[in-house]
């Protein structure tokens, strides 16, 4: 929405100066004073931009959800946000024309988190701050998610500088055009920090995040320089470089053939000299310098007349460096299919089923201690996890809103060397039923 003082003055005149016949008939000396007072009041209570050269647009959304969870021995109901980058936020954007074909602009993106779903667990109903794999921190309250400026040429592309999404941020996720992206994607937003319970009922201090590397390794904005090309025939490319030391490239395509919408995107990112403390690890455990390489690809297809759709994503993460020994990989597969149709006047209804499988072949990344009530346990071989779920999303067009209800079932298995001489251990399944909503503004 763009605010212009002239329009506000006109609105103030119509609403304030001529709202009643008594005011219209009163042409005494107080009429101008009353009008000026009403305009001043309107200006004081209305958002407006600081100059006439650069536009101002305010947008965002508010999202909340209610989750019932059961880890096999304990269950509860939490009210949470949607997790950092999906949580409630407000964005200020704008641009100004430098000359024909050239513009400059800015983005200021603030995120408001009351209870971070990424850090809720059996003992924590309202999730606190989260330290993620990238070393970035997701903070409860209002924090800056993005803040950058850009210069854009219609023919040459756009260069952006500041805190922003890298070229590979959410690359495989954002091609999902089904309308179910928020409740169903390959990031463990709803169960990231919940602790794994063994099939003997003992609760470990290993979070489900430690069962392997789930999707979207580069999931948070960082300080970087980014380039985005113009779109040619549905194709575009991006690249970015950031601290400390990070680079990536991405390519995207979107088009339609014979009533089938298709979109596909792939990216590769490389990170080196990464020093940070990781929430995956026990308290006080600090990462050493490592090299990581991450490849991701996502594809979406929808038959428009019937609304039938399919979406798939794959991610491959390599570790390197002396701390990790030989480079070993982690793989993530995610698939979703369903139907998107307008069966009622409210808007489209989306029915979907999803499945995810991850393989972690570098268990040393999660060296213990992983303890339970039966004694100390340390494992360092491999792990795998599986997720399946079903859900429904109802869009409400008149309110720019989506409602959803979903069920998910997650299980994992671990193998390695343990102090009690076992060759591995099984887990109880984690179950959740979540109802939520997101409204745009």
Long-range contacts (C-beta under 8 A, 24 or more apart in sequence): 1-57, 1-58, 1-59, 2-49, 2-55, 2-56, 2-57, 3-46, 3-47, 3-48, 3-49, 3-56, 5-43, 5-48, 8-39, 8-42, 8-43, 8-46, 8-48, 9-39, 11-42, 12-38, 12-39, 12-42, 13-39, 16-42, 49-94, 53-96, 54-94, 54-95, 54-96, 54-105, 54-106, 55-94, 55-95, 55-96, 56-92, 56-93, 56-94, 57-92, 57-93, 57-94, 58-90, 58-91, 58-92, 59-90, 59-91, 59-93, 59-440, 59-441, 60-88, 60-89, 60-90, 60-91, 60-440, 60-441, 61-88, 61-89, 61-438, 61-439, 61-440, 61-441, 62-88, 62-438, 62-439, 62-441, 63-87, 63-88, 63-182, 63-436, 63-437, 63-438, 63-439, 64-88, 64-436, 64-437, 65-117, 65-434, 65-435, 65-436, 65-437, 66-434, 66-435, 66-436, 67-117, 67-190, 67-432, 67-433, 67-434, 68-432, 68-433, 68-434, 69-190, 69-191, 69-194, 69-430, 69-431, 69-432, 70-430, 70-431, 70-432, 71-122, 71-194, 71-195, 71-197, 71-203, 71-428, 71-430, 71-431, 72-197, 72-199, 72-201, 72-428, 72-429, 72-430, 73-197, 73-201, 73-203, 73-428, 74-122, 74-197, 76-122, 76-125, 78-115, 78-120, 78-125, 78-126, 79-115, 80-115, 80-116, 80-117, 80-120, 80-126, 80-127, 80-190, 81-113, 81-114, 81-115, 81-116, 81-117, 82-117, 82-182, 82-189, 82-436, 82-438, 83-116, 83-117, 83-118, 83-138, 83-187, 83-189, 83-190, 83-192, 84-111, 84-113, 84-116, 84-118, 84-130, 84-132, 84-138, 84-145, 84-220, 85-111, 85-145, 85-170, 85-219, 85-220, 85-221, 86-182, 86-189, 87-111, 87-112, 87-113, 87-116, 88-112, 88-113, 88-114, 89-145, 91-146, 95-152, 98-151, 101-153, 101-154, 101-155, 102-151, 102-152, 102-153, 102-154, 103-151, 103-152, 104-149, 104-150, 104-151, 104-152, 105-149, 105-150, 105-152, 106-148, 106-149, 106-150, 107-146, 107-147, 107-148, 107-150, 107-164, 108-144, 108-146, 108-147, 109-144, 109-145, 109-146, 109-147, 109-221, 110-142, 110-143, 110-144, 110-145, 111-142, 111-143, 111-144, 111-145, 112-141, 112-142, 113-138, 113-139, 113-140, 113-141, 113-143, 114-140, 115-140, 116-140, 117-189, 117-190, 117-192, 118-189, 118-192, 118-193, 119-192, 119-193, 119-279, 120-193, 120-194, 121-193, 121-194, 121-195, 121-207, 122-194, 122-195, 122-203, 124-193, 127-193, 130-192, 130-193, 130-279, 131-276, 131-277, 131-278, 131-279, 132-219, 132-220, 132-278, 132-279, 133-217, 133-278, 133-279, 133-280, 134-217, 134-218, 134-219, 134-220, 134-222, 134-276, 135-274, 135-275, 135-276, 135-277, 135-278, 136-220, 136-221, 136-222, 138-220, 145-221, 146-221, 154-230, 155-230, 156-230, 157-227, 157-228, 157-229, 157-230, 158-227, 158-228, 159-225, 159-226, 159-227, 160-225, 160-226, 160-227, 160-228, 161-225, 161-226, 162-223, 162-224, 163-221, 163-222, 163-223, 163-224, 164-221, 164-222, 164-224, 164-226, 165-221, 165-226, 166-218, 166-221, 166-222, 166-224, 166-226, 166-240, 166-242, 166-246, 166-248, 166-269, 167-226, 167-227, 167-228, 167-238, 167-239, 167-240, 167-248, 167-249, 167-250, 167-267, 168-218, 168-240, 168-248, 168-249, 168-250, 168-267, 168-268, 168-269, 168-294, 168-296, 169-216, 169-218, 169-219, 169-220, 169-221, 170-216, 170-219, 171-250, 171-252, 171-265, 171-266, 171-267, 171-296, 171-298, 172-215, 172-216, 172-265, 172-266, 172-267, 172-296, 172-297, 172-298, 172-313, 172-314, 172-315, 173-215, 173-216, 173-298, 173-313, 174-265, 174-298, 175-252, 175-254, 175-263, 175-264, 175-265, 175-298, 175-299, 175-300, 175-311, 176-298, 176-300, 176-311, 176-336, 177-261, 177-263, 177-300, 177-302, 177-309, 178-300, 178-302, 178-309, 178-311, 178-336, 178-338, 178-340, 178-350, 178-352, 179-340, 179-348, 179-350, 179-393, 179-395, 179-402, 180-336, 180-338, 180-350, 180-352, 180-391, 180-393, 180-404, 182-402, 182-404, 182-438, 183-391, 183-393, 183-404, 183-406, 183-434, 183-436, 184-336, 184-352, 184-354, 184-389, 184-391, 184-406, 185-215, 185-216, 185-334, 186-214, 186-215, 186-216, 186-313, 186-315, 186-332, 186-334, 186-356, 187-214, 187-215, 187-216, 187-219, 188-214, 188-410, 190-408, 190-432, 190-434, 191-408, 191-410, 191-430, 191-432, 193-279, 194-430, 196-412, 196-427, 196-430, 197-427, 197-428, 197-430, 198-372, 198-425, 198-426, 198-427, 198-428, 199-425, 199-426, 199-427, 199-428, 200-372, 200-374, 201-428, 202-372, 202-373, 202-374, 203-372, 203-373, 204-370, 204-371, 204-372, 204-377, 205-282, 205-369, 205-370, 205-371, 206-366, 206-370, 207-279, 207-280, 208-385, 208-410, 208-412, 208-430, 209-279, 209-280, 210-280, 210-366, 210-383, 211-358, 211-360, 211-383, 211-384, 211-385, 211-412, 211-414, 212-330, 212-332, 212-358, 212-359, 212-360, 212-383, 212-384, 212-385, 212-412, 213-315, 213-317, 213-330, 213-332, 213-358, 213-360, 214-332, 214-356, 214-358, 214-385, 215-296, 215-313, 215-315, 215-332, 215-334, 215-356, 216-296, 216-315, 217-269, 217-292, 217-294, 217-296, 217-315, 217-317, 218-248, 218-269, 218-294, 222-246, 244-273, 244-274, 244-275, 245-271, 245-272, 245-273, 246-270, 246-271, 246-272, 256-304, 259-303, 259-304, 259-305, 260-301, 260-302, 260-303, 260-304, 261-300, 261-301, 261-302, 261-304, 262-299, 262-300, 262-301, 263-299, 263-300, 264-297, 264-298, 264-299, 264-300, 265-297, 265-298, 265-299, 266-295, 266-296, 266-297, 266-298, 267-295, 267-296, 267-297, 268-293, 268-294, 268-295, 269-293, 269-294, 270-294, 280-365, 280-366, 281-366, 282-368, 282-369, 287-323, 288-321, 288-322, 288-323, 289-321, 289-323, 290-319, 290-320, 290-321, 290-323, 290-324, 291-319, 291-320, 291-321, 292-317, 292-318, 292-319, 292-320, 293-317, 293-318, 293-320, 294-318, 302-340, 306-339, 306-341, 307-339, 307-340, 307-341, 307-348, 308-337, 308-338, 308-339, 309-337, 309-338, 309-339, 309-340, 310-335, 310-336, 310-337, 311-335, 311-336, 311-337, 312-336, 319-362, 319-365, 324-362, 324-364, 324-365, 325-364, 328-361, 328-362, 329-361, 329-362, 330-358, 330-359, 330-360, 330-361, 330-362, 331-358, 331-359, 332-356, 332-357, 332-358, 332-359, 333-357, 333-358, 346-394, 346-395, 346-396, 346-397, 346-398, 347-394, 347-395, 347-396, 347-397, 347-398, 348-395, 349-392, 349-393, 349-394, 349-395, 350-392, 350-393, 350-394, 350-395, 351-391, 351-392, 352-390, 352-391, 352-392, 352-393, 353-388, 353-389, 353-390, 354-387, 354-388, 354-389, 354-390, 354-391, 355-386, 355-387, 355-388, 356-385, 356-386, 356-387, 356-388, 357-384, 357-385, 357-386, 357-387, 358-384, 358-385, 358-386, 359-384, 360-384, 360-385, 363-414, 363-415, 363-416, 374-420, 375-419, 375-420, 376-419, 377-418, 377-419, 377-420, 377-425, 378-416, 378-417, 378-418, 378-419, 379-414, 379-415, 379-416, 379-417, 379-418, 379-424, 379-425, 380-416, 380-417, 381-414, 381-415, 381-416, 381-417, 381-424, 382-414, 382-415, 382-416, 383-412, 383-413, 383-414, 383-415, 384-412, 384-413, 385-410, 385-411, 385-412, 385-413, 386-410, 386-411, 386-412, 399-439, 400-439, 400-440, 400-441, 401-437, 401-438, 401-439, 401-440, 402-437, 402-438, 403-435, 403-436, 403-437, 404-434, 404-435, 404-436, 404-437, 405-433, 405-434, 405-435, 406-433, 406-434, 407-431, 407-432, 407-433, 408-432, 408-434
